[in-house]
């Protein structure tokens, strides 16, 4: 039986993959994890799904933070910095 957290992880992953397809982002690895009461970069605390993916071209890892409640894409943590969602997907 699928738990609520697993369903949220699945839905968040699906949303991120669909968004990545619009910019033709080459992925070699992807996984996700559900984090309860995660401290975000602005200091707020919320449940999130972190989608981790590896760029197939240059091998860098990116972590996309997704709000577990409403599945809003929050921000991306790149190899050395935070990246705004709109900047990453443009």
C-alpha distances in whole Angstrom, upper triangle without the diagonal:
4,6,10,12,10,10,14,14,14,16,19,19,19,22,24,24,25,28,29,29,32,34,33,32,32,29,29,26,23,20,19,18,17,20,21,24,26,29,30,34,35,34,32,29,25,22,21,20,22,22,24,26,29,32,33,37,38,35,34,31,30,27,26,25,23,23,20,21,22,22,26,27,29,31,31,32,34,36,38,38,36,36,35,33,35,38,35,34,37
4,7,8,6,7,10,11,10,12,15,15,16,18,20,20,22,24,25,26,29,31,30,29,29,26,26,23,20,17,15,15,14,17,18,21,22,26,27,30,32,31,28,25,22,18,18,16,19,19,21,23,26,29,30,34,35,32,31,28,27,24,23,22,20,19,16,17,19,18,22,23,25,27,27,28,30,32,35,34,32,32,32,29,32,34,31,30,34
4,5,5,6,9,10,11,12,14,15,17,18,20,21,23,24,26,27,29,31,31,30,30,27,27,24,20,17,15,13,12,14,15,18,20,23,24,28,29,28,25,22,19,15,15,14,17,18,21,23,26,29,31,34,35,32,31,27,26,23,22,20,18,17,14,15,17,17,20,22,23,25,26,27,29,31,34,33,30,31,30,28,31,33,30,30,34
4,5,5,6,9,10,11,12,14,15,16,18,20,21,23,24,26,28,29,30,29,29,26,27,24,20,17,14,13,11,13,13,16,18,21,22,25,26,26,23,20,16,13,13,12,16,17,20,23,26,29,31,34,35,32,30,27,25,22,20,18,15,14,10,11,13,13,17,19,20,23,24,25,28,30,32,31,28,29,28,25,28,31,28,28,31
4,5,5,6,9,10,10,12,14,15,16,18,20,21,22,24,26,28,28,26,27,24,25,21,18,14,11,9,7,10,10,13,14,18,19,22,24,23,20,17,14,10,10,9,12,14,17,19,23,26,28,31,32,29,27,23,22,18,17,15,13,12,8,10,13,12,16,17,18,20,21,22,25,27,29,28,25,26,25,23,26,28,26,26,29
4,5,5,6,9,10,10,12,14,15,16,18,20,21,22,25,26,26,24,25,22,22,19,15,12,10,9,8,12,13,16,17,21,21,24,26,25,23,20,17,13,12,10,12,13,16,18,21,24,26,29,30,27,26,22,21,18,17,16,14,14,11,13,15,13,17,17,19,21,21,22,25,27,29,28,26,26,26,23,26,28,26,25,29
4,5,5,6,9,10,10,12,14,15,16,18,20,21,23,25,25,24,25,22,23,20,17,14,12,12,10,14,15,18,19,22,22,25,26,26,24,21,17,14,13,11,14,14,17,19,23,25,27,30,31,28,27,24,22,19,17,16,14,13,10,12,13,12,15,16,19,21,21,23,26,28,30,29,27,26,25,23,25,28,25,24,28
4,5,5,6,8,10,11,12,14,15,17,18,20,22,23,24,23,24,21,23,20,16,13,10,10,8,11,12,15,16,19,18,21,23,23,20,18,14,11,9,8,11,12,15,18,21,24,26,29,29,27,26,22,20,17,14,13,10,10,7,8,10,8,12,13,15,17,18,20,23,26,28,26,23,23,22,19,22,25,22,22,25
4,6,5,6,9,10,11,12,14,15,16,18,20,22,22,20,21,18,19,16,12,10,7,7,7,10,12,15,15,18,18,21,22,23,20,18,15,11,9,6,8,9,12,14,18,20,22,26,26,24,22,19,17,14,12,11,9,10,8,11,12,9,13,13,15,16,16,18,20,23,25,24,21,21,21,18,21,23,21,20,24
4,5,5,6,9,10,10,12,14,15,16,19,21,21,19,20,17,18,16,12,10,8,10,10,14,16,19,19,22,21,24,25,26,24,22,18,15,13,9,11,10,13,15,18,20,22,25,26,24,23,20,18,16,14,14,12,13,11,13,13,11,14,14,17,18,18,20,22,24,27,26,24,23,22,19,22,24,21,20,24
4,5,5,6,9,10,11,12,14,15,17,19,20,19,20,18,20,18,14,13,11,12,12,15,17,19,19,22,20,23,24,25,23,21,17,14,12,10,12,11,15,16,19,21,23,26,27,25,24,21,19,16,14,13,10,11,10,11,10,8,11,12,15,17,18,20,22,25,27,26,23,22,21,18,20,22,20,18,22
4,5,5,6,9,10,11,12,14,16,17,18,17,18,16,18,16,12,11,9,10,10,13,15,17,16,19,17,19,21,22,20,18,15,12,9,7,9,8,12,13,17,19,21,24,24,23,21,18,15,13,10,9,7,9,8,10,9,6,9,9,11,13,14,16,18,21,24,22,19,18,17,14,17,19,17,16,19
4,5,5,6,9,10,10,12,15,16,16,14,15,13,15,13,9,8,7,10,11,14,17,19,18,20,19,21,23,24,22,21,18,15,12,8,9,7,10,10,14,16,18,21,22,20,19,16,14,12,10,10,9,12,11,14,13,10,12,11,13,14,14,16,17,20,23,22,19,18,18,15,18,19,16,15,19
4,5,5,6,9,10,11,13,15,15,14,16,14,16,14,11,11,11,13,14,17,20,22,21,24,22,24,25,27,25,24,20,18,15,12,12,10,13,13,16,17,19,22,23,22,21,18,16,15,12,13,11,14,13,15,14,10,12,12,15,16,16,19,20,23,25,24,22,20,20,16,18,20,17,15,19
4,6,5,6,9,10,11,13,14,14,16,15,18,16,13,13,12,15,15,18,20,22,20,22,20,22,23,25,23,22,19,17,14,11,12,10,13,14,17,18,20,22,23,22,21,18,16,14,11,12,10,12,12,14,12,8,9,9,13,14,14,17,19,22,24,23,20,18,17,13,15,17,15,13,16
4,5,5,6,9,10,11,12,11,13,12,15,13,10,11,11,13,14,17,19,21,19,21,19,20,22,23,22,21,19,17,13,11,10,8,10,10,13,14,16,19,20,19,17,15,12,11,8,10,9,12,13,15,13,10,10,8,11,12,11,14,15,18,21,19,17,15,14,11,13,15,12,10,14
4,5,5,6,9,10,10,9,11,10,12,12,9,11,12,15,17,19,22,24,22,24,22,23,25,27,26,25,22,20,17,14,13,10,11,10,13,13,14,17,19,18,17,15,13,13,11,13,12,16,16,18,17,13,14,12,15,15,14,16,17,19,22,21,19,17,17,14,15,16,13,11,15
4,5,5,7,9,10,10,13,12,16,15,13,15,15,18,19,22,24,26,25,26,24,25,26,28,27,26,24,22,18,16,16,13,15,14,16,16,17,19,21,21,20,18,16,16,13,15,14,16,17,19,16,13,14,12,16,16,16,19,19,22,25,23,21,19,18,14,15,17,14,11,14
4,5,5,7,9,9,12,13,16,16,14,16,16,18,19,21,24,25,23,25,22,22,24,26,25,25,23,21,18,16,15,12,14,13,15,15,17,18,20,20,18,17,14,14,11,13,13,15,17,19,16,13,12,10,13,13,13,16,17,20,22,21,18,15,14,11,11,13,10,7,10
4,5,5,6,6,8,9,13,13,12,14,15,18,20,22,25,26,24,25,22,22,25,27,26,26,24,22,19,16,15,12,12,11,12,11,13,14,16,16,15,14,12,13,11,14,14,17,19,21,19,15,15,12,15,14,12,15,15,18,20,19,17,15,14,11,12,13,10,7,10
4,5,5,6,9,10,13,14,14,16,17,21,23,25,28,30,27,29,26,26,28,31,30,30,27,25,22,19,18,15,15,13,14,13,14,15,18,18,18,17,15,16,15,17,17,20,21,23,21,18,17,15,18,18,16,19,18,21,24,23,21,18,18,15,15,15,13,10,12
4,6,8,11,13,17,18,17,19,20,23,25,27,29,31,28,29,26,26,28,31,30,30,28,26,23,21,20,17,18,16,17,15,16,17,19,20,19,19,17,18,16,18,18,21,22,24,21,18,17,15,18,17,17,19,19,22,24,23,21,18,17,14,13,14,12,8,9
4,6,9,12,15,17,16,19,20,23,25,27,30,31,28,29,26,25,27,30,29,30,28,27,23,21,20,17,17,15,15,13,14,14,16,17,17,17,15,16,15,18,18,21,23,25,23,19,18,15,18,16,15,18,17,19,21,20,19,16,15,13,12,12,9,7,7
4,6,9,13,15,15,18,20,23,26,28,31,32,29,30,27,27,29,32,32,32,30,28,25,22,20,17,17,14,14,11,11,12,14,16,16,16,15,17,16,19,20,23,25,27,25,21,21,18,20,19,17,19,17,19,22,22,21,18,18,15,15,15,12,10,11
4,6,10,12,12,15,17,21,23,25,28,29,27,27,25,24,27,29,29,29,28,26,22,20,17,14,13,10,10,7,8,9,11,12,12,12,11,14,13,17,18,22,23,26,24,20,19,16,18,16,14,16,14,16,19,18,18,15,16,14,14,13,10,9,11
4,7,9,11,15,17,21,24,26,29,31,28,29,27,26,29,31,31,31,29,28,24,21,18,15,13,10,8,6,5,7,10,10,11,12,12,15,15,19,20,24,25,28,26,23,22,19,21,19,16,17,15,16,19,20,20,18,19,17,18,17,13,13,14
4,6,7,11,14,17,20,23,26,28,25,27,25,25,28,30,30,29,27,25,21,18,16,12,10,7,6,5,5,8,10,9,10,10,10,12,13,17,18,22,23,26,25,21,21,18,20,18,15,16,14,15,19,19,19,18,19,17,19,18,14,14,16
4,7,11,14,17,21,23,27,29,26,28,26,26,30,31,31,30,29,26,23,19,17,13,11,7,6,6,5,8,10,8,10,10,12,14,15,19,20,24,24,28,27,23,24,21,22,21,17,17,16,16,20,21,21,20,22,20,22,21,17,18,20
4,7,11,14,17,20,23,26,23,25,24,24,28,29,29,27,26,23,20,16,14,10,8,5,5,8,8,12,12,10,11,9,10,12,13,16,18,21,22,25,25,21,22,19,21,19,16,16,15,15,19,20,20,20,21,20,22,21,18,18,21
4,7,11,14,16,20,22,20,22,21,22,25,26,26,24,22,20,16,13,10,7,6,4,7,9,11,14,15,12,12,9,10,10,11,13,15,18,18,21,21,18,19,16,18,17,14,14,14,15,19,19,19,18,20,18,20,20,17,17,20
4,7,11,13,17,20,18,20,19,21,24,25,24,22,20,17,14,10,8,6,5,7,9,13,14,18,18,15,14,11,11,10,11,12,13,16,16,19,20,16,18,16,17,17,15,15,15,16,20,20,19,19,20,18,22,22,18,19,22
4,7,10,13,16,14,17,17,19,21,22,21,19,16,13,10,7,5,4,6,9,12,15,17,20,21,18,16,13,12,9,9,10,10,13,12,16,17,13,15,14,15,15,14,14,16,17,20,20,18,18,19,17,21,21,18,19,22
4,6,10,13,12,15,15,18,20,20,19,16,14,11,8,6,5,7,8,12,15,18,21,24,23,20,19,15,14,10,11,10,10,12,11,14,16,14,16,15,15,15,15,15,17,18,21,20,19,20,20,19,22,23,20,21,25
4,7,10,9,13,14,17,19,18,16,14,11,7,6,5,6,9,11,15,18,21,24,27,26,24,22,18,16,12,12,10,10,10,8,11,14,12,14,14,14,15,16,16,19,21,22,21,19,20,21,19,23,24,22,22,26
4,6,6,9,11,14,16,15,13,10,8,6,5,6,7,11,13,16,20,23,26,28,27,25,22,18,16,13,13,10,10,10,9,12,15,13,15,15,14,15,15,15,18,20,21,20,18,20,20,19,23,24,22,23,27
4,6,9,11,15,16,14,12,9,7,5,7,9,11,14,16,20,23,26,29,32,31,28,26,22,20,16,16,12,12,11,9,11,15,14,16,16,15,17,18,18,21,23,24,23,21,22,22,21,25,26,25,26,29
4,6,9,13,13,11,9,5,5,5,8,11,12,16,18,22,25,28,31,33,32,29,27,23,21,17,16,13,13,11,10,12,15,15,16,17,15,16,18,18,21,23,24,22,19,21,21,21,25,26,25,26,29
4,6,10,11,9,8,5,5,6,7,9,10,14,15,19,22,25,28,30,29,26,23,20,17,14,13,10,11,10,11,13,15,15,15,15,13,14,15,14,18,20,20,18,16,18,18,18,22,23,22,23,27
4,7,8,6,6,5,7,9,9,12,12,16,17,20,23,25,29,31,29,27,23,20,18,15,14,11,13,12,13,15,17,17,16,15,13,13,14,14,17,19,18,16,14,17,17,18,21,22,21,23,26
4,5,5,5,6,8,10,9,12,11,14,16,19,21,23,27,28,27,25,21,18,16,13,12,9,11,10,13,15,16,15,14,13,9,10,11,11,15,17,16,14,11,13,13,14,18,18,18,20,23
4,5,7,9,11,13,12,14,13,16,17,19,21,23,26,27,26,24,20,18,15,13,12,10,13,13,16,18,18,17,15,14,10,9,10,10,13,15,14,11,9,11,12,14,17,17,17,19,22
4,6,9,11,14,14,16,16,19,20,23,25,26,30,31,29,28,24,21,19,16,15,13,14,14,17,18,18,18,16,15,11,11,13,13,16,19,17,14,11,13,13,15,17,18,18,21,23
4,7,10,13,14,17,17,20,21,24,26,28,32,33,31,29,26,23,20,18,17,14,15,14,17,18,19,19,17,17,13,13,15,15,18,20,19,16,14,16,16,18,21,21,22,24,26
4,7,10,11,15,16,19,21,24,27,28,32,33,32,30,27,24,21,18,16,13,14,12,14,14,16,16,15,15,12,13,16,16,20,22,21,18,16,17,17,17,20,22,22,24,26
4,7,9,13,14,18,20,23,26,28,32,33,32,30,27,23,21,17,16,12,13,11,12,12,15,15,15,15,13,14,16,17,20,23,22,20,17,19,18,19,22,23,23,25,27
4,6,10,12,15,18,21,25,27,30,32,31,29,26,23,20,16,15,11,10,8,8,9,11,12,12,13,11,14,16,17,20,23,23,21,18,19,18,18,21,23,22,23,26
4,7,10,13,16,19,23,25,29,31,30,28,25,22,19,15,14,10,9,7,5,7,10,10,12,13,12,14,16,17,20,23,23,21,19,20,19,18,21,23,22,23,26
4,6,10,12,16,19,22,25,27,27,24,22,18,15,12,10,6,5,5,5,8,10,9,10,10,9,11,12,14,17,20,21,19,16,17,16,15,19,20,19,19,23
4,6,10,13,16,19,22,24,24,22,20,16,13,10,8,6,5,6,6,10,11,8,10,10,10,11,12,13,16,18,20,19,16,17,17,15,18,20,18,18,22
4,6,10,13,16,19,21,21,18,16,12,10,6,6,5,6,9,9,13,14,11,12,10,10,10,9,10,13,15,17,16,14,14,15,14,17,18,15,16,20
4,7,10,13,16,18,18,16,14,10,8,5,5,7,8,11,12,15,15,12,13,10,11,11,9,10,12,14,17,16,14,14,15,13,16,17,14,15,18
4,7,10,13,16,15,12,11,7,6,4,6,9,11,14,15,19,19,15,16,13,14,12,10,9,10,12,15,15,14,14,16,14,18,17,14,15,19
4,7,9,12,12,10,8,6,5,6,8,11,14,17,18,21,21,17,18,15,16,14,11,11,10,11,15,15,15,14,16,15,17,17,13,14,17
4,6,9,9,6,6,4,6,9,11,15,17,21,22,25,25,21,21,18,19,16,13,12,10,10,14,15,16,15,18,17,19,18,14,15,18
4,6,6,5,5,6,8,11,13,16,19,22,24,27,26,22,22,19,19,17,13,13,11,11,14,16,16,15,17,16,18,16,13,14,16
4,6,6,8,9,11,14,16,20,22,26,27,30,29,25,25,22,23,20,17,17,14,14,18,19,20,19,21,20,21,19,16,16,18
4,6,8,11,13,16,18,22,24,28,29,32,31,27,27,23,24,21,18,18,15,14,17,19,20,19,21,20,21,19,16,16,17
4,6,9,12,15,18,21,24,28,29,32,32,28,27,23,24,21,17,16,13,11,14,16,18,17,20,20,21,18,16,17,18
4,7,10,13,16,19,22,26,27,31,30,26,26,22,23,20,16,15,12,10,14,16,17,17,20,20,22,19,16,18,20
4,7,10,13,16,19,23,25,28,28,24,23,20,20,16,13,11,8,6,10,12,14,14,17,17,19,17,14,16,18
4,7,10,13,16,20,21,25,25,21,21,17,17,14,10,9,7,6,10,11,12,13,16,15,18,16,13,15,18
4,6,10,13,16,18,22,21,18,17,13,13,10,7,6,5,7,10,10,10,10,12,12,15,13,10,12,15
4,6,10,13,15,18,18,15,14,11,11,8,6,5,7,9,11,11,9,10,12,11,15,14,11,13,17
4,6,10,12,15,15,11,11,7,8,6,4,6,9,12,14,12,10,9,10,8,12,13,10,11,15
4,7,9,12,12,9,9,6,5,6,6,8,11,14,15,13,11,11,11,9,13,14,12,14,17
4,6,9,8,6,6,5,5,8,9,12,15,18,19,17,14,13,12,10,14,16,14,14,18
4,6,6,5,5,6,7,10,12,14,18,21,22,19,16,16,14,13,16,18,17,17,20
4,6,5,8,10,10,13,15,17,20,23,24,22,19,19,18,16,19,21,20,20,23
4,6,8,11,12,15,18,20,23,26,27,25,22,21,20,18,20,23,22,22,25
4,6,9,11,14,17,20,23,26,27,25,21,20,18,16,18,21,20,19,22
4,6,9,12,14,17,20,23,24,22,19,18,16,13,15,18,17,16,19
4,6,9,12,15,18,22,23,20,16,15,13,10,12,15,15,14,17
4,6,9,12,14,18,19,17,13,12,10,7,10,12,11,11,14
4,7,10,13,17,17,14,11,10,8,7,10,12,11,12,15
4,7,10,13,14,11,7,6,5,5,9,10,9,11,13
4,6,10,11,8,6,5,6,6,10,9,7,10,13
4,7,8,6,4,6,9,10,13,12,10,13,16
4,6,5,6,7,10,11,14,12,9,13,15
4,6,8,10,14,15,17,15,13,16,18
4,7,9,13,15,18,15,14,17,19
4,6,10,13,15,12,12,15,17
4,7,9,12,10,10,13,15
4,6,8,7,6,10,11
4,6,5,6,9,10
4,5,5,6,9
4,6,5,6
4,6,5
4,6
4
